[in-house]
């Protein structure tokens, strides 16, 4: 049996173990260890498994991960998400479909301090859906806006998806954060355009909300300025080279605590919940990361990445068609797996192919995260759809129908990002 064949068999076994509901981290460690032992011997495999966990988690940059997770959990525990929604609602809630647009805008703002899609969808679902129901919004529009808006959580920085991609591919976390800014803003605008179009074609879907005075708009905006200031400080510092992403994470986490206590929104139970959730999520991600590195060691000795790269390069098709094929696969994977799991599972195989095709690794990080956002709201297995339907008690079929216009907006958006890479790379090239 050739070494490449061993690599393919290992991937098949890994997929089977996943379908048998073995935890992904455990499955990758098991397959990676046994595959490495088969190809290189038991002694080398035992040494590799003994050294790899420490070697891949014992460095300064990885501390950005728990720090940004902590920032998001503290903000969520402080209840600031409702302020974000109310602030945006007062500005645009009076137009037709305005409450749905406000939901998408608030999702974008919450994403700037959260970095998780499902958490964004659940949080905004609890806040925005009752408001839209009160003003007789169609459940299809309201649920679709929340489900799609939730996906913004992993594109607008800081994003745990970007951090993981950077760790697995040795790319700059700061570059990836900056690369996600313009695509994230465009995503919000595309979703608002989809809502405007739906309400223009069917005005009954999103009746106008109440109009408020300019004074109330300004007053409402004052409640969110601390979070906006933290975001601008983090991204401005990274963009200007003032501090590293790890230092930015520390500043963001500290700032979230200060704001929460200063506004009397953060109490001891909230602090305890935020710390517990941060520890739990960090441990889970690090375990997945260790599993990914051990599995990557196995795929490296099996020569599978090089073999697949050469095989794909030999296909008589332009590289853009290969990219489209990969994106189609990612939509399917993202529809029934968490985005972080998909990044960890596929990056060791796909990343060398992207480099061989000559594409920019930072651009591909943005594209990969963006396309998996689409998978999270694509029926029949979009994970955001299931979570939201359960959270706001709306039939799943209603959410399926409601998300359709947003998926169309997603396809236009991703096509734009693929056709014009400078949208993602412009700010990166102007960094200090």
BAGUVEX-400528 format. One record per residue (C-alpha): x, y, z; residue in one letter. Coordinates in steps of 0.05 Angstrom, whole numbers, padded with zeros to 5 digits, always signed. Example, Ala and Ser with C-alpha at 12.3 -4.5 7.8 and 13.67 -1.06 7.14 Angstrom:
residues 2
+00246-00090+00156A;+00273-00021+00143S;
//
This chain:
residues 432
+00000+00000+00000X;+00029+00068-00020X;+00036+00123+00031X;-00015+00166-00005X;-00066+00109-00001X;-00054+00105+00074X;-00070+00179+00079X;-00135+00170+00041X;-00155+00111+00084X;-00140+00153+00146X;-00187+00207+00122X;-00242+00156+00108X;-00234+00126+00178X;-00237+00197+00208X;-00303+00212+00172X;-00332+00145+00194X;-00313+00159+00267X;-00346+00227+00262X;-00411+00196+00237X;-00406+00147+00295X;-00407+00209+00339X;-00336+00205+00365X;-00312+00274+00385X;-00272+00305+00329X;-00210+00320+00372X;-00207+00248+00397X;-00218+00221+00327X;-00162+00263+00297X;-00113+00244+00353X;-00130+00170+00345X;-00126+00168+00269X;-00065+00213+00267X;-00027+00171+00319X;-00044+00104+00288X;-00030+00128+00217X;+00036+00159+00238X;+00055+00094+00274X;+00038+00053+00212X;+00082+00095+00167X;+00139+00115+00214X;+00139+00065+00270X;+00112+00063+00341X;+00172+00095+00374X;+00168+00158+00330X;+00092+00160+00337X;+00097+00158+00414X;+00149+00213+00413X;+00106+00255+00366X;+00043+00248+00409X;+00083+00264+00471X;+00114+00328+00443X;+00061+00356+00397X;+00009+00380+00448X;+00061+00421+00486X;+00097+00446+00424X;+00034+00472+00390X;+00001+00506+00450X;+00062+00534+00487X;+00073+00600+00452X;+00052+00672+00462X;+00007+00683+00402X;-00043+00629+00421X;-00064+00669+00483X;-00103+00715+00436X;-00155+00659+00431X;-00179+00657+00504X;-00173+00733+00511X;-00220+00747+00453X;-00267+00692+00476X;-00267+00725+00545X;-00283+00792+00515X;-00344+00763+00479X;-00370+00725+00539X;-00364+00786+00584X;-00401+00830+00534X;-00456+00778+00528X;-00461+00772+00604X;-00467+00848+00609X;-00530+00850+00567X;-00501+00903+00521X;-00531+00868+00460X;-00599+00898+00475X;-00568+00968+00475X;-00537+00954+00407X;-00605+00934+00378X;-00642+00993+00408X;-00590+01042+00383X;-00594+01018+00311X;-00671+01011+00315X;-00679+01084+00333X;-00642+01106+00270X;-00674+01060+00218X;-00732+01025+00251X;-00784+01073+00222X;-00773+01053+00150X;-00807+00993+00118X;-00768+00931+00140X;-00729+00976+00187X;-00733+00930+00248X;-00704+00873+00207X;-00649+00920+00182X;-00636+00942+00254X;-00629+00869+00273X;-00576+00857+00219X;-00540+00921+00239X;-00541+00901+00313X;-00514+00832+00293X;-00456+00867+00259X;-00441+00909+00320X;-00447+00849+00367X;-00402+00809+00321X;-00348+00862+00332X;-00342+00840+00404X;-00368+00768+00403X;-00337+00729+00345X;-00385+00670+00345X;-00443+00660+00297X;-00489+00616+00338X;-00481+00660+00400X;-00498+00721+00357X;-00560+00688+00328X;-00586+00664+00395X;-00572+00730+00431X;-00604+00773+00377X;-00662+00724+00368X;-00683+00733+00440X;-00680+00809+00434X;-00703+00825+00363X;-00756+00773+00348X;-00806+00796+00402X;-00799+00867+00377X;-00812+00848+00304X;-00871+00805+00325X;-00900+00863+00364X;-00901+00905+00300X;-00931+00848+00258X;-00870+00828+00219X;-00876+00765+00179X;-00841+00708+00215X;-00805+00690+00151X;-00771+00758+00146X;-00756+00764+00220X;-00727+00694+00228X;-00688+00699+00163X;-00657+00765+00184X;-00636+00738+00251X;-00608+00672+00224X;-00568+00707+00169X;-00547+00764+00213X;-00519+00715+00263X;-00469+00689+00213X;-00434+00757+00213X;-00405+00736+00280X;-00346+00699+00249X;-00329+00748+00194X;-00326+00816+00227X;-00264+00815+00272X;-00246+00794+00324X;-00263+00724+00299X;-00245+00657+00330X;-00249+00628+00259X;-00194+00675+00236X;-00151+00659+00297X;-00156+00584+00286X;-00141+00592+00212X;-00080+00634+00229X;-00054+00583+00279X;-00063+00525+00230X;-00031+00560+00171X;+00020+00605+00206X;-00012+00668+00178X;-00018+00735+00214X;-00078+00741+00259X;-00075+00816+00251X;-00075+00813+00175X;-00135+00766+00176X;-00173+00812+00224X;-00161+00872+00180X;-00179+00833+00117X;-00247+00816+00147X;-00268+00888+00160X;-00292+00910+00090X;-00324+00843+00073X;-00360+00844+00140X;-00388+00914+00128X;-00409+00894+00058X;-00444+00833+00085X;-00487+00877+00130X;-00504+00923+00072X;-00521+00864+00026X;-00569+00837+00079X;-00602+00905+00087X;-00610+00909+00011X;-00643+00840+00012X;-00692+00864+00066X;-00707+00928+00027X;-00721+00887-00036X;-00766+00837+00000X;-00807+00893+00032X;-00811+00931-00033X;-00840+00870-00068X;-00885+00852-00009X;-00897+00912+00038X;-00936+00870+00088X;-00873+00830+00106X;-00842+00887+00146X;-00887+00945+00167X;-00853+01010+00189X;-00836+01016+00263X;-00844+01077+00307X;-00808+01141+00288X;-00767+01174+00344X;-00738+01244+00350X;-00667+01262+00332X;-00653+01274+00406X;-00674+01203+00423X;-00629+01176+00367X;-00569+01212+00396X;-00586+01191+00467X;-00594+01118+00446X;-00527+01119+00411X;-00491+01143+00473X;-00505+01076+00508X;-00463+01037+00457X;-00403+01083+00450X;-00359+01045+00500X;-00364+00981+00459X;-00352+01018+00394X;-00292+01052+00426X;-00263+00985+00448X;-00272+00957+00377X;-00239+01018+00345X;-00183+01016+00395X;-00169+00942+00381X;-00173+00945+00306X;-00139+01013+00302X;-00082+00988+00345X;-00072+00926+00302X;-00078+00965+00237X;-00028+01017+00259X;+00021+00966+00288X;+00014+00996+00358X;+00003+00929+00390X;-00003+00855+00372X;-00068+00816+00366X;-00052+00783+00433X;-00044+00851+00466X;-00108+00873+00431X;-00144+00814+00461X;-00120+00833+00531X;-00142+00905+00521X;-00210+00882+00494X;-00223+00834+00552X;-00201+00886+00604X;-00243+00940+00570X;-00305+00894+00569X;-00298+00885+00645X;-00289+00960+00656X;-00350+00977+00614X;-00393+00923+00645X;-00377+00946+00716X;-00380+01020+00699X;-00451+01013+00670X;-00472+00968+00729X;-00489+00913+00680X;-00439+00861+00703X;-00452+00825+00769X;-00415+00767+00802X;-00460+00712+00771X;-00446+00742+00702X;-00371+00744+00716X;-00372+00672+00739X;-00412+00650+00678X;-00365+00688+00630X;-00303+00657+00661X;-00332+00587+00661X;-00355+00593+00588X;-00287+00621+00568X;-00250+00564+00601X;-00296+00512+00571X;-00293+00540+00500X;-00217+00550+00503X;-00206+00479+00528X;-00250+00452+00472X;-00215+00491+00418X;-00145+00475+00443X;-00163+00401+00445X;-00187+00406+00373X;-00124+00444+00355X;-00079+00391+00385X;-00118+00337+00347X;-00110+00377+00283X;-00035+00382+00290X;-00027+00308+00305X;-00071+00292+00244X;-00029+00341+00203X;+00034+00303+00222X;+00002+00240+00195X;-00020+00272+00130X;+00050+00302+00121X;+00086+00235+00126X;+00033+00204+00081X;+00051+00257+00028X;-00023+00267+00016X;-00024+00343+00012X;+00032+00344-00040X;-00002+00287-00078X;-00069+00323-00079X;-00037+00389-00099X;-00002+00356-00158X;-00065+00319-00177X;-00108+00382-00178X;-00055+00423-00214X;-00058+00369-00269X;-00132+00379-00279X;-00142+00415-00346X;-00186+00470-00316X;-00172+00543-00298X;-00156+00552-00223X;-00221+00592-00213X;-00262+00530-00228X;-00223+00490-00176X;-00237+00546-00126X;-00312+00543-00143X;-00311+00468-00132X;-00278+00476-00064X;-00329+00529-00044X;-00386+00483-00062X;-00356+00429-00017X;-00349+00480+00040X;-00422+00500+00034X;-00442+00428+00043X;-00394+00418+00102X;-00415+00483+00135X;-00488+00465+00131X;-00482+00408+00182X;-00416+00421+00219X;-00393+00479+00263X;-00349+00528+00226X;-00290+00518+00273X;-00293+00443+00263X;-00294+00451+00188X;-00233+00498+00190X;-00194+00449+00233X;-00215+00388+00194X;-00201+00413+00123X;-00145+00464+00128X;-00088+00412+00131X;-00111+00384+00063X;-00138+00446+00027X;-00087+00499+00047X;-00028+00468+00007X;-00074+00465-00054X;-00090+00539-00048X;-00016+00557-00044X;+00000+00512-00104X;-00054+00547-00145X;-00021+00613-00129X;-00076+00646-00088X;-00064+00693-00030X;-00071+00656+00038X;-00102+00716+00073X;-00154+00723+00017X;-00170+00649+00022X;-00180+00655+00098X;-00234+00708+00086X;-00266+00667+00030X;-00267+00603+00071X;-00299+00636+00132X;-00349+00672+00087X;-00370+00610+00049X;-00380+00571+00113X;-00426+00626+00138X;-00469+00610+00078X;-00468+00536+00097X;-00494+00554+00166X;-00559+00582+00137X;-00567+00535+00077X;-00624+00484+00083X;-00633+00428+00100X;-00577+00424+00151X;-00557+00496+00166X;-00540+00495+00240X;-00561+00568+00252X;-00631+00551+00226X;-00641+00494+00275X;-00614+00534+00334X;-00656+00595+00318X;-00720+00556+00306X;-00713+00525+00375X;-00695+00592+00408X;-00752+00635+00381X;-00803+00578+00375X;-00816+00585+00300X;-00829+00526+00253X;-00765+00504+00218X;-00801+00508+00150X;-00814+00582+00163X;-00741+00595+00176X;-00722+00557+00113X;-00767+00602+00071X;-00745+00665+00107X;-00671+00655+00096X;-00676+00646+00020X;-00667+00720+00001X;-00607+00725+00047X;-00574+00664+00016X;-00582+00697-00052X;-00549+00760-00024X;-00494+00715+00004X;-00481+00685-00065X;-00475+00754-00096X;-00429+00776-00040X;-00382+00716-00044X;-00379+00723-00120X;-00357+00795-00111X;-00303+00774-00061X;-00277+00720-00108X;-00278+00765-00169X;-00244+00823-00134X;-00193+00799-00082X;-00173+00871-00068X;-00237+00880-00028X;-00206+00835+00025X;-00133+00854+00015X;-00136+00930+00006X;-00132+00948+00080X;-00081+00893+00093X;-00034+00924+00041X;-00039+00992+00074X;-00024+00967+00145X;+00034+00999+00183X;
//
